Amino acid sequence: MSITNLYRGLAFFHYGIIEKIRRETKKLQDGDCADIVLSFDLNKSSQKVKATLAAGQYIIRNRHKISFGHEESADEITISDKLIALLESTPEKIYAVDFITLEAVPLHFASEYGNVKLAATDDAPTMEIDGVKMHRSQGISPWDDSKCKARDIVKRGMSVLDTCTGLGYTAIIAAKMGARSVISFERNPAVLKIASYNPWSQDFFENTVIKSNLANVYDEIFKFEDSRFDAIIHDPPRFSLAGELYSADFYKEAHRVLRHGGKMFHYIGDPHSSFGKKHYAGINMRLREAGFDTVVYHKNYGIMCQKLSF
């Protein structure tokens, strides 16, 4: 067993982890232990640890210690009955747990743009705003969902506009695909705060190719020169939260700043949902009126837009 390095010195817990520990230790007597594979960073990595049942609590240890960073480490951590009770009482929440201070921060922050929450999946977490998931998570992981938004438009050496940061997944993926620059906008500070806790978002803050901006892209896009970007990833919140990002005015600006021959992927949501049936046609019409050639991608829940060359 290698050393367990906790992201930012924190272990991330939700009730699903407690359920797994209980399931795999249900035959243990007090003081017995079992080998369990656990993730303390929301499935970004996993470790085999020994879990010991002790008076209704669980002691987790690793042969090579558990590192909190800043040269601090421990031989073990205790999932206390208090922490278990907290997770049981709020099964929908993820907590960032500091086992040095014994504080648990719920990754759920309020803002003027809605309540923002990190939500667990079987892979990378997603984000919810007022209960609405910002990624597909049924039948596809949020990470792979983000790949679908970038893979058909981003090529090595491109300059990319990422209109809505969210958890930073599309910006990270664009950078990994070889983009020379990714300029990303997010208007909601609570979203960036959530992302700063998320281990899967680490590269968004550390990759020098990515430039993060706390601002509404609707207000900032007009500042860019014509044909500034080779590709645009447009993954806005739902229409009721950011209607301006579905407007004719915004689409005209997106068309202006995209180079001739460049592509924009506009994520919208399930075209067969009540929202999709109501709005896809109007969105597609406004995109075409702005000058884009468009193709509806039902599989990827969006519209592929291209600015045709002369």
Buried (B, 14 or more C-beta within 10 A) or exposed (E): EEEBBBBBBBBBBBBBBBEBBBEBBEEBEEEEBBEBEBBBBBBBEEBEBBBBBBEEBBBBBBEEBBBBEEEEBBEBBBBBEEBBEBBEEBEEBBBBBBBEEEEBEEBBBEBEBBEBBBBBBEBBBBBBBEEEBBBBBEEBBBBBBBBBBBBBBBBEEBBBBBBBBBBBBBBBBBBBBEBEBBBBBBBBBBBBEBBEBBBBBBBBEEBEBBEBBEEBBBEBBEEBEEBBBBBBBBBBBBBEBBEEBBBEEBBBBBBBBBBEEBBBBBBBBEBEEEBBEEBBEEBBEBBBEBBBEBEBBEEBBBBBBBBEEE
